[in-house]
Amino acid sequence: MNPRIHQLHQPQPLPHHTKAKQSQEASFKEAFNEAKSNALQVSKHAQERLRDRNINIDNQKWKQISSKMSEAKSKGVTDSLVLLKDAALVVSTKNNMVVTAMNKEDTNSHIFTNINGTIILDD
């Protein structure tokens, strides 16, 4: 047999294609995980409080809250009180999560503990 025929049948690796695909998959996973971790989450407890206390926050305000939480986190704040016009939220900037919510009237008789920052968005 002609040795050239055997050489043609031997698979040749495609190093750039395989590495590029793995790199793209890793990049996508990293981006997805980062986006997921940066997304503002509302705990089950906070969802119940928002519903029970008839607190409605529009999407624009949620985006503003999320943005200010990121800013507070960059300054070292881990747990914060967010004061809105009609409500107050206790949030964990470390976990990017709303922990609980109450009406502004309910805040008069409460003492907030375990927070190390306050975000005021009362416009």
Protein Blocks (a to p, Z undefined) as FASTA:
>chain_A
ZZklmmmmpccddfklmmmmmmmmmmmmmmmmmmmmmpccddfklmmmmmmnopacdfkl
mmmmmmmmmmmmmnopabdcdddfkbccdddfklopafbdcdfklmmmpccehiabdcdd
fZZ
